[in-house]
Amino acid sequence: MKIGLVGATKIWHGMTFAEMLNGYDEKMAEQCKWGPKFKNRVGGSARITHVWDENIEHARESSRICGIPNVMEKKEDLIGKVDAVLVADDCTLKHQRKAIPFLKAGIPTFIDKPLSPDIHEAEEIIKLARKHRAPLMSCSALRFARETKDLREGKDRIGDILTGFASCRACMGGLVFYGIHAVELLYSVAGQGVKSVQNLGRKKEDLVAIKYKDGRRFTVTAYENINVRFQLGLYGTEGHRIIDVTDSGHFYSEMLRNFVHMAETREEIIPLKDVLETIKTVVKGRQSANEGKTIPLS
């Protein structure tokens, strides 16, 4: 499978995706002060064969370090040459717009988190993907945490989950940009079905009460200065779990394996209605803080 990497080639996610699919030259990575240097590999025959970045020198560096044979001058030039596209988060909250030509071409596409900071734009992207029958995947890699796998698969049981929390240090942005990791970590176990959100926090300290349609309540905390990366707490009728998620190599590589599977089968890995609900949760969660009131999702 030929994969195109679009953007963020010198930013954490873009570098991670290239490393895990193609491997990397350790000496060259050291010389270029390249990171993150993960050892996890996706495996199989999928490889990044084409790369584009607004900064072509960054694309060329990625090409040299990760053995990507083709550096493209225009992103549209990838169309017809690749089987799937990875649009990496470039920290601008505008990366999703780079996916438009590929969705119109019906190419299986991954749009890194968040799908969009604007609910209407997120809805339009999903409509575009469906119109052109382009398989679309968008998520935080925290959905695939190794530490929650048994809970997600029903092998670890704590009875009916009644309440809980998810927390992260929002060191690189607020609720929409980084707090989405905590939201999706919670969603991966608690499921979808949010009715409303109420943000009791303030700037750089989001504390969101999430009410589900079935009456359950959870909290999501995304503080800039708390000393925790990703943590999940769940309380059920037969037990409880407090989980620290630390194996980033696993959740990134599992997310990429699922993307490759989607591209191969053209089957939806994460229901797009769930993707949209996570976007509504973080966007309206921030709106709630601004307006000082509970905001319904519908």
PAZAPA-4460 file (N, C-alpha, C; in steps of 0.05 Angstrom, whole numbers, plus 32768, in hexadecimal, padded with zeros to 4 digits):
% residues 298
    n_x    n_y    n_z   ca_x   ca_y   ca_z    c_x    c_y    c_z   seq   type   mol
   8011   7FE8   8000   8000   8000   8000   8011   8019   8000     1      M     A
   800C   802B   7FEE   801A   8044   7FEC   800B   805A   7FFB     2      K     A
   8018   8066   800E   800B   807B   801F   8019   8095   801B     3      I     A
   8009   80AB   801A   8013   80C6   8018   8012   80D3   8033     4      G     A
   8028   80E0   803B   8028   80EF   8054   8026   810D   804D     5      L     A
   8011   811A   8058   800B   8135   8051   800F   8147   8069     6      V     A
   8024   8158   8068   8029   816C   807D   8035   8162   8096     7      G     A
   803D   8174   80A8   8047   816F   80C3   805F   815C   80C3     8      A     A
   806F   815D   80AE   8086   814A   80AC   809C   814F   80C0     9      T     A
   809C   8167   80CC   80B0   816D   80E1   80A3   8171   80FC    10      K     A
   808A   8168   80FE   807A   816A   8117   8075   814E   8121    11      I     A
   8071   814B   813B   8070   8131   8149   8060   811C   813B    12      W     A
   8047   8121   8134   8036   810C   8128   8040   8104   810D    13      H     A
   8047   8117   80FC   8051   8111   80E2   806A   8100   80E3    14      G     A
   807D   8107   80F5   8095   80F7   80F8   808F   80DB   8102    15      M     A
   807C   80DA   8115   8075   80C0   8120   8069   80AD   810B    16      T     A
   8057   80B8   80FB   804A   80A8   80E6   805F   809D   80D2    17      F     A
   8072   80AF   80CB   8087   80A7   80B8   8099   8091   80C4    18      A     A
   80A0   8094   80DD   80B1   8081   80EA   80A4   8065   80EC    19      E     A
   808B   8065   80F4   807E   804C   80F9   8077   803C   80E0    20      M     A
   8073   804B   80CA   806C   803D   80B1   8086   8036   80A1    21      L     A
   809A   8047   80A3   80B2   8043   8092   80CB   803C   80A1    22      N     A
   80CC   8040   80BB   80E5   803F   80C9   80F5   8058   80C4    23      G     A
   810D   805A   80CF   811D   8072   80CB   813B   806C   80CE    24      Y     A
   814B   807D   80C2   8168   807B   80C4   8171   8088   80DE    25      D     A
   817B   8078   80F1   8181   8082   810C   8197   8098   810C    26      E     A
   81AC   8093   80FC   81C2   80A7   80FC   81B9   80C1   80F0    27      K     A
   81AA   80C0   80DA   81A0   80D8   80CD   818C   80E6   80E0    28      M     A
   817B   80D7   80EE   8168   80E3   8100   8176   80F2   8117    29      A     A
   818C   80E6   8120   819C   80F3   8135   81A8   810D   812B    30      E     A
   81B3   810C   8113   81C0   8124   8108   81AC   813B   8104    31      Q     A
   8194   8133   80FC   817F   8148   80F7   816F   814F   810F    32      C     A
   8176   8143   8127   8167   8147   813F   814A   8141   813B    33      K     A
   8146   812A   812F   812B   8120   8128   8120   8111   813F    34      W     A
   8107   8113   8144   80F9   8103   8158   80E0   80F8   814B    35      G     A
   80D0   80E8   8158   80D2   80DE   8174   80E3   80C4   8177    36      P     A
   80EB   80B7   8160   80FB   809F   8161   80ED   8087   816E    37      K     A
   80D4   8082   8166   80C5   806A   816F   80D0   8051   8162    38      F     A
   80D0   803B   8171   80D8   8021   8166   80C0   8011   815C    39      K     A
   80A8   8019   8163   8090   800B   815A   808E   800D   813B    40      N     A
   8086   7FF7   812F   8082   7FF6   8112   8066   7FEB   810C    41      R     A
   8059   7FF6   80F8   803E   7FED   80F0   803F   7FD2   80E4    42      V     A
   8054   7FCB   80D5   8055   7FB1   80C8   8045   7FB0   80AE    43      G     A
   8047   7F99   80A0   8038   7F96   8088   8046   7FA5   8071    44      G     A
   8038   7FA7   805B   8044   7FB3   8043   803E   7FD0   803F    45      S     A
   802F   7FDD   8051   8029   7FF9   804E   8041   800A   8054    46      A     A
   8046   801D   8042   805D   8030   8045   8055   804C   803C    47      R     A
   8061   8060   8048   805F   807B   803D   8072   807D   8025    48      I     A
   8066   8082   800E   8076   8083   7FF6   8078   809F   7FEA    49      T     A
   8066   80B1   7FF3   8065   80CC   7FE9   8061   80DF   8001    50      H     A
   806F   80F6   8000   806C   8109   8016   806A   8125   800B    51      V     A
   8059   8135   8018   8057   8152   8011   8055   8162   802A    52      W     A
   8062   8179   802A   8060   818C   8040   8061   81A8   8034    53      D     A
   8054   81BB   8041   8056   81D7   8039   8073   81E0   8039    54      E     A
   8083   81D5   804C   809F   81DA   804D   80AD   81C2   803F    55      N     A
   80B6   81C6   8027   80C0   81AF   8017   80DA   81A4   8023    56      I     A
   80E9   81B5   8031   8102   81AB   803E   80FB   8198   8055    57      E     A
   80E6   819D   8063   80DD   818A   8078   80D5   816F   806B    58      H     A
   80C7   8171   8054   80BF   8158   8046   80D8   8149   803D    59      A     A
   80EC   8157   8033   8104   814A   802A   8113   813D   8040    60      R     A
   8113   814A   8058   8120   813E   806F   8112   8124   8078    61      E     A
   80F8   8125   8078   80E8   810D   807E   80EE   80F7   806A    62      S     A
   80F0   80FF   8051   80F6   80EC   803C   8110   80DE   8040    63      S     A
   8125   80ED   8047   8140   80E2   804C   8140   80CF   8064    64      R     A
   8134   80D8   807A   8136   80CA   8093   8125   80B0   8093    65      I     A
   810E   80B2   8087   80FB   809C   8087   80F8   808D   806D    66      C     A
   8109   8093   805A   810A   8084   8041   80F0   8087   8031    67      G     A
   80E6   809F   802F   80CE   80A4   801F   80D8   80AD   8003    68      I     A
   80D2   809D   7FEE   80DF   80A2   7FD4   80D6   80BA   7FC5    69      P     A
   80BE   80C4   7FCA   80B3   80D9   7FB9   80AB   80F2   7FCA    70      N     A
   80B8   8109   7FC4   80B1   8122   7FD1   80A2   8132   7FBC    71      V     A
   8089   813A   7FC3   8078   8147   7FB0   8077   8165   7FB5    72      M     A
   8076   8175   7F9F   8075   8192   7FA1   8059   819C   7FA6    73      E     A
   8044   818D   7F9D   8029   8194   7FA2   801B   817C   7FAF    74      K     A
   800A   8181   7FC3   7FFC   816B   7FD0   7FEA   815C   7FBC    75      K     A
   7FDD   816B   7FAA   7FCB   815F   7F97   7FD9   814B   7F84    76      E     A
   7FF3   814D   7F82   8002   813A   7F71   8003   811E   7F7D    77      D     A
   7FFB   811B   7F96   7FF9   8100   7FA2   7FE2   80F0   7F96    78      L     A
   7FCE   80FE   7F8C   7FB6   80F0   7F82   7FBE   80E0   7F69    79      I     A
   7FB6   80C6   7F6A   7FBC   80B4   7F54   7FD6   80A5   7F59    80      G     A
   7FE5   80AD   7F6E   7FFF   80A0   7F73   7FFF   8091   7F8D    81      K     A
   7FEB   8097   7F9F   7FEA   8089   7FB9   7FCF   807C   7FBD    82      V     A
   7FCF   8068   7FCF   7FB6   805A   7FD5   7FA7   8066   7FED    83      D     A
   7FB5   8075   7FFD   7FA9   8081   8015   7FBA   8099   801E    84      A     A
   7FAF   80AA   802E   7FBC   80C3   8037   7FBA   80C7   8055    85      V     A
   7FD0   80CF   8061   7FD1   80D7   807D   7FD4   80F5   807F    86      L     A
   7FC0   8103   808A   7FC2   8120   808D   7FC8   8124   80AB    87      V     A
   7FE1   812B   80B1   7FEA   812D   80CC   7FE4   8148   80D9    88      A     A
   7FE0   8148   80F3   7FDB   8161   8102   7FF4   8172   8102    89      D     A
   7FF1   818B   80F8   8007   819D   80F5   8006   81B4   810A    90      D     A
   7FF5   81B1   811E   7FF3   81C4   8134   7FE6   81DF   812B    91      C     A
   7FD9   81E0   8114   7FCD   81F9   810B   7FAE   81F8   810E    92      T     A
   7FA3   81E0   8113   7F86   81DC   8113   7F7A   81E1   80F8    93      L     A
   7F8B   81E0   80E3   7F82   81E4   80C7   7F8A   81CC   80B6    94      K     A
   7F97   81B9   80C1   7FA2   81A2   80B2   7F8C   8193   80A3    95      H     A
   7F73   8193   80AE   7F5D   8184   80A1   7F57   818E   8085    96      Q     A
   7F5C   81A7   807F   7F56   81B2   8065   7F68   81A6   804F    97      R     A
   7F7F   819C   8057   7F91   818F   8044   7F85   8174   8039    98      K     A
   7F71   816A   8048   7F66   8150   8040   7F51   8153   8029    99      A     A
   7F47   816A   8024   7F31   816E   8012   7F36   8162   7FF6   100      I     A
   7F4D   8167   7FE8   7F50   815C   7FCE   7F51   813D   7FCE   101      P     A
   7F5A   8131   7FE3   7F5C   8114   7FE4   7F41   8107   7FE9   102      F     A
   7F31   8114   7FFA   7F15   810A   7FFE   7F05   810C   7FE4   103      L     A
   7F09   8122   7FD5   7EFB   8126   7FBC   7F03   8111   7FA8   104      K     A
   7F1C   8107   7FAB   7F26   80F2   7F98   7F1F   80D6   7FA2   105      A     A
   7F10   80D4   7FB9   7F08   80BA   7FC3   7F1E   80AA   7FD0   106      G     A
   7F33   80B7   7FD8   7F4B   80A9   7FE4   7F46   80A5   8002   107      I     A
   7F4C   808C   800C   7F4B   8088   8029   7F5D   809C   8037   108      P     A
   7F52   80AA   804B   7F60   80C0   8057   7F5E   80C0   8075   109      T     A
   7F75   80C4   8082   7F76   80C9   809F   7F7A   80E6   80A4   110      F     A
   7F68   80F2   80B3   7F6C   810E   80BC   7F72   810E   80DA   111      I     A
   7F89   8116   80E1   7F92   8116   80FD   7F7F   8126   810F   112      D     A
   7F80   8122   8128   7F70   8130   813B   7F77   814E   813C   113      K     A
   7F64   8160   8142   7F48   815B   8140   7F3F   815E   8123   114      P     A
   7F29   8150   811D   7F1E   8152   8101   7F1B   816F   80F9   115      L     A
   7F11   817F   810B   7F0F   819C   8107   7F08   81A9   8121   116      S     A
   7F10   81C2   8125   7F08   81D1   813D   7EED   81DE   8139   117      P     A
   7EE0   81DA   8121   7EC7   81E5   811A   7EB3   81CE   8113   118      D     A
   7E9D   81CD   8121   7E8A   81B7   811E   7E7F   81B7   8101   119      I     A
   7E78   81CE   80F6   7E6D   81CF   80DB   7E81   81C4   80C7   120      H     A
   7E9A   81CC   80CA   7EAF   81C3   80B8   7EB2   81A4   80BA   121      E     A
   7EB2   819A   80D3   7EB4   817D   80D7   7E9D   816E   80C9   122      A     A
   7E85   8179   80CB   7E6E   816D   80BE   7E72   816D   809F   123      E     A
   7E7C   8183   8095   7E80   8186   8078   7E95   8172   806E   124      E     A
   7EAA   816E   807D   7EBF   815B   8076   7EB4   813F   8075   125      I     A
   7EA4   8138   8088   7E97   811D   8089   7E84   811A   8071   126      I     A
   7E75   812E   806B   7E63   812D   8054   7E73   812A   803A   127      K     A
   7E89   8138   8038   7E9A   8136   8020   7EA5   811A   801D   128      L     A
   7EAE   810E   8033   7EB9   80F3   8032   7EA3   80DF   8029   129      A     A
   7E8B   80E2   8034   7E76   80D0   802C   7E6D   80D4   800F   130      R     A
   7E6C   80ED   8007   7E64   80F3   7FEB   7E77   80E5   7FD7   131      K     A
   7E90   80E6   7FDD   7EA4   80DB   7FCA   7EAD   80BE   7FD1   132      H     A
   7E9F   80B3   7FE5   7EA5   8097   7FEE   7EC3   8094   7FF5   133      R     A
   7ECD   80A8   8003   7EE9   80A7   800C   7EE9   809E   8029   134      A     A
   7EF4   8087   802F   7EF6   807E   804A   7F06   8092   805B   135      P     A
   7EFA   809A   8072   7F06   80AF   8082   7F09   80A5   809F   136      L     A
   7F20   80AB   80AA   7F26   80A5   80C6   7F32   80BD   80D3   137      M     A
   7F27   80C5   80EA   7F32   80DB   80F9   7F2F   80D6   8116   138      S     A
   7F44   80D9   8126   7F43   80D2   8142   7F5C   80DB   8150   139      C     A
   7F5B   80D9   816B   7F73   80DA   817C   7F7C   80BD   817E   140      S     A
   7F96   80B9   817F   7FA1   809E   8182   7F9B   8092   819D   141      A     A
   7F91   80A2   81B0   7F8B   8098   81CA   7F74   8083   81C9   142      L     A
   7F64   8083   81B3   7F50   806F   81B0   7F5B   8053   81B0   143      R     A
   7F75   8051   81AA   7F81   8036   81A6   7F96   8030   81BC   144      F     A
   7F93   803C   81D4   7FA6   8038   81EA   7FA8   801B   81F2   145      A     A
   7FC0   8012   81F5   7FC5   7FF6   81FE   7FB8   7FF2   821A   146      R     A
   7FBA   8006   822B   7FB1   8003   8246   7F92   8000   8249   147      E     A
   7F83   8008   8235   7F66   8005   8236   7F5B   7FEE   8225   148      T     A
   7F6D   7FDF   8218   7F65   7FCB   8204   7F52   7FB6   8210   149      K     A
   7F58   7FAC   8228   7F48   7F97   8234   7F2C   7FA2   823B   150      D     A
   7F2B   7FBB   8244   7F11   7FC7   824A   7F01   7FCB   8231   151      L     A
   7F0E   7FD4   821C   7F00   7FD8   8202   7EF5   7FBF   81F7   152      R     A
   7F04   7FA9   81FB   7EFC   7F8F   81EF   7EEB   7F7E   8202   153      E     A
   7EE5   7F89   821A   7ED4   7F7B   822C   7EE2   7F64   823C   154      G     A
   7EFC   7F63   823B   7F0B   7F4E   8249   7F0F   7F56   8266   155      K     A
   7F10   7F70   826C   7F12   7F7B   8287   7EF7   7F87   828E   156      D     A
   7EE9   7F7D   82A1   7ECE   7F86   82A7   7ECC   7F93   82C3   157      R     A
   7EBF   7FA9   82C4   7EBA   7FB6   82DE   7E9C   7FBB   82E1   158      I     A
   7E8C   7FAB   82D3   7E6F   7FAE   82D4   7E66   7FC5   82C3   159      G     A
   7E4F   7FCF   82C8   7E45   7FE6   82B9   7E55   7FFF   82C1   160      D     A
   7E61   800D   82AE   7E70   8025   82B4   7E5D   803C   82B9   161      I     A
   7E5F   8047   82D1   7E4C   805B   82DA   7E56   8077   82D7   162      L     A
   7E70   807B   82DC   7E7C   8095   82DA   7E9A   8093   82D8   163      T     A
   7EA8   80A9   82D5   7EC5   80A8   82D3   7ED0   80C2   82C9   164      G     A
   7EEA   80C2   82C2   7EF7   80DB   82B9   7F0D   80D4   82A6   165      F     A
   7F15   80E8   8296   7F2C   80E6   8285   7F3B   8100   8288   166      A     A
   7F56   80FE   828A   7F66   8116   828E   7F7E   8117   827C   167      S     A
   7F87   812F   8275   7FA0   8131   8267   7FAC   814D   826C   168      C     A
   7FC6   814E   8269   7FD3   8168   826B   7FD2   8175   8250   169      R     A
   7FC3   818B   824E   7FBF   8198   8234   7FD6   81AB   822F   170      A     A
   7FEE   81A0   822D   8006   81B0   822C   800B   81BD   8211   171      C     A
   7FFD   81B4   81FD   8001   81BE   81E2   7FE8   81CB   81D6   172      M     A
   7FD6   81D3   81E7   7FBD   81DE   81DD   7FA6   81D7   81F0   173      G     A
   7F8F   81E3   81EB   7F78   81DF   81FC   7F68   81C7   81F7   174      G     A
   7F4F   81C9   81FE   7F3C   81B2   81FD   7F39   81A7   81E1   175      L     A
   7F36   81B8   81CD   7F30   81AF   81B2   7F49   81A2   81A6   176      V     A
   7F60   81AE   81A8   7F78   81A4   819C   7F84   818D   81AB   177      F     A
   7F85   818E   81C5   7F93   8179   81D4   7F81   8169   81E7   178      Y     A
   7F6C   8177   81F2   7F5A   8169   8204   7F4A   8153   81F6   179      G     A
   7F49   8154   81DB   7F3C   813F   81CC   7F48   8124   81D2   180      I     A
   7F62   8123   81DA   7F6E   810A   81E1   7F5F   80FD   81F9   181      H     A
   7F5A   810D   820D   7F4C   8103   8225   7F2F   80FB   821E   182      A     A
   7F22   810B   820D   7F06   8105   8205   7F05   80EA   81F7   183      V     A
   7F17   80E6   81E4   7F16   80CC   81D5   7F20   80B5   81E6   184      E     A
   7F31   80B9   81F9   7F39   80A4   820B   7F20   809B   821B   185      L     A
   7F10   80AE   8224   7EF7   80A7   8232   7EE3   8099   821F   186      L     A
   7EE0   80A4   8207   7ECD   8099   81F4   7ED3   807C   81ED   187      Y     A
   7EED   8076   81EC   7EF5   805B   81E3   7EE9   8046   81F5   188      S     A
   7EE4   804D   820E   7ED9   8039   8221   7EBB   803F   8227   189      V     A
   7EB5   8058   822C   7E99   8060   8234   7E86   8060   821C   190      A     A
   7E91   8064   8204   7E80   8064   81EC   7E74   8080   81E7   191      G     A
   7E65   8082   81D1   7E59   809B   81C9   7E3D   809E   81D6   192      Q     A
   7E31   80B5   81D2   7E17   80BA   81DD   7E16   80D2   81EF   193      G     A
   7E27   80E6   81EB   7E27   80FE   81FC   7E0F   8110   81F7   194      V     A
   7E03   8119   820D   7DEB   812A   820B   7DF3   8147   820D   195      K     A
   7E05   814E   8221   7E0C   816A   8225   7E27   816C   8233   196      S     A
   7E32   8184   8232   7E4C   8189   823F   7E4A   81A3   824E   197      V     A
   7E59   81A4   8265   7E5B   81BC   8275   7E77   81BF   827E   198      Q     A
   7E84   81D5   8275   7EA0   81DA   827C   7EA1   81EB   8295   199      N     A
   7EAB   81E0   82AB   7EAD   81EE   82C4   7EC8   81FA   82C8   200      L     A
   7ED9   81F9   82B4   7EF4   8203   82B6   7EF8   821F   82AD   201      G     A
   7F10   8225   82A4   7F17   8240   829A   7F2E   823D   8286   202      R     A
   7F39   8253   827D   7F4E   8252   8269   7F65   8242   8273   203      K     A
   7F6E   822F   8263   7F85   821D   8269   7F7E   8208   827E   204      K     A
   7F65   8208   8287   7F5C   81F5   829B   7F40   81EC   8295   205      E     A
   7F3D   81DA   8281   7F22   81D0   827A   7F1A   81B9   828C   206      D     A
   7F02   81BB   8297   7EF7   81A7   82A8   7EDA   81A3   829E   207      L     A
   7ED6   818E   828E   7EBC   818B   8280   7EAC   8174   828C   208      V     A
   7E94   817B   8295   7E81   8166   829D   7E71   815D   8285   209      A     A
   7E72   8143   8280   7E65   8137   8268   7E4E   8126   8271   210      I     A
   7E36   812D   8267   7E1E   811E   826E   7E16   810D   8255   211      K     A
   7E12   80F4   825A   7E09   80E2   8245   7DEB   80E0   8243   212      Y     A
   7DE1   80D7   822D   7DC4   80D5   8229   7DB8   80C0   823C   213      K     A
   7DC9   80AC   8244   7DBF   8097   8256   7DC1   809F   8273   214      D     A
   7DC9   80B8   8278   7DCA   80C2   8294   7DE6   80C1   82A1   215      G     A
   7DF9   80B3   8295   7E13   80B1   82A0   7E21   80CD   829E   216      R     A
   7E34   80D2   82B1   7E43   80EB   82B1   7E60   80E5   82B4   217      R     A
   7E71   80F3   82A5   7E8E   80F0   82A6   7E9A   810C   82A6   218      F     A
   7EB3   810E   82AD   7EC2   8127   82AB   7EDB   8124   829A   219      T     A
   7EE2   8139   828C   7EFB   813A   827C   7F0A   8152   8286   220      V     A
   7F23   814E   828E   7F34   8163   8297   7F4C   8167   8284   221      T     A
   7F4F   8180   827A   7F66   8186   8269   7F73   81A0   8273   222      A     A
   7F86   819C   8286   7F94   81B3   8292   7FAF   81B6   8286   223      Y     A
   7FB8   81CE   8283   7FD2   81D3   8277   7FE9   81CA   8289   224      E     A
   7FE5   81CC   82A3   7FFC   81C7   82B5   7FFA   81AF   82C8   225      N     A
   7FE5   819E   82C4   7FE4   8186   82D5   7FFA   8172   82CD   226      I     A
   8004   8163   82E0   801A   8151   82DB   8010   8134   82D5   227      N     A
   8001   8132   82C0   7FF7   8118   82B6   7FF5   811A   8298   228      V     A
   7FFC   8105   828A   7FFA   8106   826D   7FDE   80FE   8265   229      R     A
   7FD7   80E4   8268   7FBC   80DA   8261   7FB4   80C6   8277   230      F     A
   7F9D   80CB   8283   7F93   80BA   8298   7F75   80B6   8295   231      Q     A
   7F6C   809E   829B   7F50   8097   8299   7F47   8089   82B3   232      L     A
   7F31   8092   82BE   7F26   8086   82D6   7F09   807D   82D0   233      G     A
   7F02   8064   82D7   7EE8   805A   82D2   7EDD   804C   82EB   234      L     A
   7EC4   8051   82F1   7EB7   8045   8309   7E9E   8036   8300   235      Y     A
   7E9D   801D   8306   7E87   800C   82FE   7E79   7FFE   8315   236      G     A
   7E65   7FEF   830F   7E56   7FE1   8324   7E65   7FCA   8331   237      T     A
   7E7B   7FC1   8324   7E8A   7FAA   832E   7EA7   7FB0   8332   238      E     A
   7EAF   7FC9   832F   7ECC   7FCF   8333   7ED3   7FEA   8327   239      G     A
   7EEC   7FF1   8328   7EF5   800A   831D   7F11   8007   8311   240      H     A
   7F1A   8019   8300   7F34   8019   82F5   7F3F   8036   82F3   241      R     A
   7F58   803A   82FA   7F66   8053   82F6   7F7D   804C   82E3   242      I     A
   7F7D   8057   82CC   7F90   804E   82B7   7FA1   8066   82AD   243      I     A
   7FBB   8063   82AF   7FCE   8076   82A3   7FD6   806B   8287   244      D     A
   7FD3   807B   8273   7FDA   8073   8258   7FF6   807E   8252   245      V     A
   8009   806D   824E   8025   8076   824A   8031   806B   8230   246      T     A
   8026   8056   8225   8033   8048   820E   802B   8056   81F4   247      D     A
   8037   806C   81EE   8030   807B   81D6   8038   806C   81BD   248      S     A
   804D   805D   81BE   8055   804D   81A7   803F   803A   819E   249      G     A
   8031   802F   81B1   801C   801C   81AB   8004   802B   819F   250      H     A
   7FFB   8041   81AC   7FE2   804D   81A2   7FE6   805A   8186   251      F     A
   7FFD   8065   8181   8002   806F   8166   8003   8059   8151   252      Y     A
   8011   8044   8157   8014   802E   8143   7FF9   8020   813F   253      S     A
   7FE9   801D   8154   7FCF   8010   8151   7FBC   8021   8140   254      E     A
   7FBE   803B   8144   7FAD   804D   8134   7FB5   804B   8116   255      M     A
   7FCF   804A   8111   7FD8   8047   80F5   7FD0   802C   80E9   256      L     A
   7FD1   8017   80F9   7FC8   7FFC   80EF   7FAB   7FFD   80E8   257      R     A
   7F9B   800A   80F8   7F7E   800D   80F2   7F7A   801E   80D9   258      N     A
   7F8A   8032   80D6   7F88   8043   80BD   7F8E   8032   80A4   259      F     A
   7FA3   8022   80A6   7FAB   8011   808F   7F94   7FFD   8089   260      V     A
   7F88   7FF2   809E   7F72   7FDF   809A   7F5B   7FED   808D   261      H     A
   7F55   8006   8095   7F3F   8015   8088   7F45   8019   806B   262      M     A
   7F5E   8021   8065   7F65   8026   8049   7F63   800C   8038   263      A     A
   7F6A   7FF6   8044   7F69   7FDC   8035   7F4D   7FD3   8030   264      E     A
   7F3C   7FD6   8045   7F20   7FCB   8043   7F0C   7FE0   803B   265      T     A
   7F13   7FFA   803D   7F01   8010   8039   7EE9   800F   804C   266      R     A
   7EED   8004   8063   7ED9   8002   8078   7EDE   8017   808D   267      E     A
   7EC9   8023   8098   7ECA   8037   80AD   7ED4   802A   80C7   268      E     A
   7EEB   8034   80D1   7EF6   8029   80EA   7EE8   8035   8102   269      I     A
   7EE6   8050   8102   7ED8   805E   8118   7EC0   806B   810B   270      I     A
   7EA7   8065   8115   7E90   8071   8109   7E92   8090   8108   271      P     A
   7E8D   809B   80F1   7E91   80B8   80EE   7E7E   80C8   8100   272      L     A
   7E67   80BC   8107   7E55   80CA   811A   7E63   80CC   8136   273      K     A
   7E73   80B9   813D   7E82   80BA   8156   7E98   80CF   8154   274      D     A
   7EA5   80D0   813D   7EBA   80E4   8139   7EAE   8100   813C   275      V     A
   7E97   8105   8130   7E8A   811F   8131   7E82   8125   814E   276      L     A
   7E7A   8110   815D   7E71   8115   8179   7E89   811E   818A   277      E     A
   7EA0   8113   8185   7EB8   811B   8195   7EBE   8138   818F   278      T     A
   7EBC   8140   8175   7EC1   815C   816E   7EAD   816F   817B   279      I     A
   7E93   8167   817B   7E7F   8177   8188   7E85   8179   81A6   280      K     A
   7E8E   8163   81B2   7E93   8164   81CF   7EA9   8178   81D6   281      T     A
   7EBF   8178   81C7   7ED4   818B   81CE   7ECE   81A8   81C6   282      V     A
   7EC1   81AB   81AF   7EBB   81C6   81A6   7EA6   81D3   81B8   283      V     A
   7E91   81C3   81BE   7E7C   81CE   81CF   7E84   81CF   81EC   284      K     A
   7E98   81BE   81F4   7EA3   81C0   820E   7EB1   81DB   8212   285      G     A
   7EC0   81E4   81FE   7ECD   81FE   81FF   7EB8   8215   81FE   286      R     A
   7EA3   8211   81EE   7E8D   8225   81ED   7E80   8228   8208   287      Q     A
   7E7D   8212   8216   7E70   8213   8230   7E81   8224   8244   288      S     A
   7E9B   8222   8242   7EAC   8233   8254   7EA9   8250   824D   289      A     A
   7EA7   8256   8233   7EA5   8272   822A   7E8A   827E   8232   290      N     A
   7E75   826D   8231   7E5A   8278   8236   7E50   8273   8253   291      E     A
   7E5F   8262   8261   7E58   825D   827D   7E3E   824E   8281   292      G     A
   7E38   823B   826F   7E1F   822B   8271   7E22   8210   8265   293      K     A
   7E0F   81FE   826B   7E0F   81E3   825F   7E06   81E5   8241   294      T     A
   7E14   81D6   8230   7E0E   81D7   8213   7E06   81BB   820A   295      I     A
   7DEE   81B8   81FE   7DE7   819E   81F3   7DF6   8198   81DA   296      P     A
   7DFB   817E   81D4   7E09   8177   81BC   7DF8   8177   81A3   297      L     A
   7DDE   8172   81A7   7DCD   8170   8190   7DC6   818B   8185   298      S     A
***
